[in-house]
């Protein structure tokens, strides 16, 4: 069985610009964001422009889950403070996920945040 693959809506440069990091390795996170938008929001009636922005914001969200954001730096004796998002908060864990939720006027993504998740290790 063949699965239709939708083209990516956003691009590496756009996501890097949002993150303000010209070297961020974001392609995998764009693919994940694209999968979510394709699966949950394709038939939602949201415009292509909004879907593209949601995809960009979700790519940033997933990137920050893997690469914590520096919120404070000190150069004398090199101190750094990172924000480590709490994965259990779902899309609300990062400012980018919150922005994606705000753009999803259907509430579909917010509904997904309410599904309990469990991790089992065998």
C-alpha positions in Angstrom: 0.0 0.0 0.0 1.4 3.4 -1.0 1.0 6.4 1.3 0.7 9.8 -0.3 3.5 12.1 0.8 2.6 15.8 1.0 5.3 18.3 0.2 6.7 20.3 3.1 5.1 23.7 3.5 7.9 25.4 5.4 11.6 25.4 4.7 14.9 25.2 6.7 15.6 28.9 6.2 12.2 30.0 7.5 12.5 27.9 10.7 16.1 28.9 11.3 15.0 32.6 10.9 12.3 32.0 13.6 14.8 30.4 15.9 17.4 33.1 15.1 20.0 30.4 14.5 21.5 30.1 11.0 23.1 26.7 11.7 20.2 24.9 13.5 19.7 21.3 12.2 16.0 21.5 11.8 15.0 19.3 8.8 13.8 16.3 10.8 11.7 18.6 13.0 10.1 20.1 9.9 9.2 16.6 8.7 7.6 15.8 12.0 5.7 19.1 12.0 4.6 18.4 8.4 3.3 14.9 9.4 1.2 16.5 12.2 -0.3 19.2 10.0 -1.0 16.6 7.3 -2.6 14.2 9.7 -4.6 16.5 11.9 -5.3 19.7 10.0 -5.4 19.0 6.2 -9.2 18.9 5.9 -9.7 21.5 8.6 -10.5 24.5 6.3 -7.5 26.4 7.5 -5.7 28.4 4.8 -2.4 27.2 3.3 -0.8 30.3 4.8 -2.0 29.4 8.3 -1.0 25.7 7.9 2.5 26.8 6.8 2.9 29.0 9.8 1.6 26.2 12.1 4.1 23.8 10.5 7.0 26.4 11.0 6.0 27.0 14.7 5.7 23.2 15.4 9.2 22.6 13.8 10.6 25.2 16.2 8.7 23.6 19.1 10.1 20.2 18.4 13.6 21.6 17.9 13.5 23.3 21.3 12.4 20.0 23.0 15.6 18.5 21.8 17.8 21.6 22.1 17.0 23.7 25.2 16.9 27.4 24.7 19.5 29.6 26.5 17.7 32.3 28.4 20.6 33.7 30.3 24.3 33.9 29.7 27.2 35.3 31.7 30.6 35.5 30.2 32.6 36.0 33.4 33.2 32.5 34.5 30.9 31.2 31.7 27.4 30.6 33.2 24.5 29.6 31.1 20.9 29.1 32.0 18.6 26.9 29.8 14.9 26.5 29.6 14.1 22.8 29.6 10.5 22.4 28.3 8.3 19.9 30.1 7.3 17.4 27.4 4.2 16.5 29.4 2.8 20.0 28.7 2.4 19.1 25.1 2.4 22.0 22.7 2.1 24.4 25.6 5.7 23.5 26.6 7.3 26.1 24.3 6.3 29.5 23.0 6.3 28.1 19.5 3.9 25.3 20.4 1.6 27.9 22.0 1.7 30.0 18.8 0.8 27.0 16.8 -2.1 26.3 19.1 -3.3 29.9 18.8 -3.4 29.6 15.0 -5.3 26.4 15.1 -8.8 27.9 15.3 -10.3 24.4 14.9 -9.1 23.4 18.4 -7.8 20.1 16.9 -4.3 20.4 18.3 -5.5 21.6 21.7 -7.7 18.5 21.9 -4.7 16.3 21.2 -2.9 17.9 24.2 -5.6 16.5 26.5 -5.0 12.8 25.4 -3.1 11.0 28.2 0.2 9.6 27.1 2.0 6.7 28.7 5.4 5.2 28.0 5.9 1.5 28.5 9.3 -0.2 28.6 9.5 -3.9 28.2 
